[in-house]
């Protein structure tokens, strides 16, 4: 097991930054901690690295309890958002820093630094001072400096957020490739769901210090556990409609005011999972079909509010009662504002959420 | 007039202005230097003597001898016999160097370490502590009287240790204040990276952060050195016989016969040299140190 966290908790005075977190990362796995700012993901990372003491809970790295170990003895590499490269040193000295402190013999240092520099493609700037280099080169140095001491766990704290979008895409691919080649256990902290979803094998979504869901990107996207995850993952985000469960003539209907939806086939599950009849229906923009004519009983008339052209897709906002519903359609969608269109939900893709608990029932 | 001519004119004007300002700033130094090589009758002559009619080293010979009598009207050629060089005359220079250097080093050491601790381990977002600065909220005269009394009791009066303690305690708050602002500019991640790479807490400070603020350290050092170097009151009240610094010696050149401007100027020229050397040594850091904070590193 690469990393195991048991009931980890950290309080700052009144504030509980991390609330009884349990998490395991397999050796060689690429896992991300995803959440909005202030959700406790950086606090968690700092505790794993040993820069911060947990209030309670235990951390195991490679099945060794590390709570009382100093950062250097944890064999953890940490790459910071702002890189924290020593810019008055040469690239070589930056890479050699950790090895020198560990009193590694000189020729050994030389060998390992060259190896890492080749791997990260910064061999040509080894003799230069880190100060004047490009951002992505600094990024590589930061990664290299942690890599050179061969950590058992690699922690990355929003490493790409200082790069421009084009470089970010490049580094995303390279990081992923690097991790695969080295079979390195990586924990990647980010607030960017695109990075988490594309690079990681499992994603831990956090909010307000609590773990919301920990699963593969596909499961998290298609089967969110609660309203927070459903809302946070996916861009543009999911539509939510307040509705209530009505039973009539042996059928179960979802009454949203402007329309009703037959959910008889889901009735049993909803009844078992939900605490009451107050529900929220969630549906992703791409799971809504827009039609010019009503077709079938499920069609709901709406009026077009705004059309945004995204290129390959068009994002259409439509008003339905008091709410705005967003739908993704193939690019080039044309409609006048105020024009009436019919929409249909893909029935097997809707989520039904308990309004009181926020738990996703279906 | 074409554009080129305007450009040349503008440059010309710029240089004239710069030369003017430089002259203004350098003139007192020129006046000190020229007075130091003038004969007595030209020191305060009317009209002023802009260039010494006959440059002499008389004043320098005087200050480097132990003679207390300045023989006005003597021909310079006889000076060597009248003013034999004496090592004892170097005492004010040595005293100044010893006191200023050691006080500066002590203040830098104590101030920098405390500044680092306050910057890193103080409460995040807490306002910087003002109590160290309270020392400088009032003129030093206010503390000096109690200090004189305390020193008399502690038998520290007229000792090197006493003056060094006085200088370093008065300047540590300044070092702390200045250095803390330099440390605050360095992201904490630098320390954390160093710690993860295997440094101790002190190692993170010494190997990680300190090299980044060499400029700030050098400039703070120069600033403190010049403060100590130019102190008059402290050494006037607490020194005198055993401890004699340059400013104190300068005061001695006011005698019953009037002001000995020539020797004063000569001593002034000598006094400028150490800070000047210090300044030249750290020249490459000066601009960076002064603009630290204004420009992001």
HADDOCK unambig.tbl for C-alpha pairs under 7 A between the chains (distance, minus, plus):
assign (segid A and resid 71 and name CA) (segid B and resid 195 and name CA) 6.69 0.50 0.50
assign (segid A and resid 71 and name CA) (segid B and resid 196 and name CA) 5.24 0.50 0.50
assign (segid A and resid 72 and name CA) (segid B and resid 195 and name CA) 6.82 0.50 0.50
assign (segid A and resid 72 and name CA) (segid B and resid 196 and name CA) 5.11 0.50 0.50
assign (segid A and resid 72 and name CA) (segid B and resid 197 and name CA) 6.08 0.50 0.50
assign (segid A and resid 72 and name CA) (segid B and resid 198 and name CA) 4.63 0.50 0.50
assign (segid A and resid 80 and name CA) (segid B and resid 189 and name CA) 6.89 0.50 0.50
assign (segid A and resid 84 and name CA) (segid B and resid 189 and name CA) 5.53 0.50 0.50
assign (segid A and resid 84 and name CA) (segid B and resid 190 and name CA) 4.83 0.50 0.50
assign (segid A and resid 84 and name CA) (segid B and resid 193 and name CA) 6.56 0.50 0.50
assign (segid A and resid 88 and name CA) (segid B and resid 212 and name CA) 6.83 0.50 0.50
assign (segid A and resid 98 and name CA) (segid B and resid 197 and name CA) 4.53 0.50 0.50
assign (segid A and resid 98 and name CA) (segid B and resid 198 and name CA) 6.24 0.50 0.50
assign (segid A and resid 101 and name CA) (segid B and resid 198 and name CA) 6.07 0.50 0.50
assign (segid A and resid 101 and name CA) (segid B and resid 199 and name CA) 6.92 0.50 0.50
assign (segid A and resid 102 and name CA) (segid B and resid 198 and name CA) 6.99 0.50 0.50
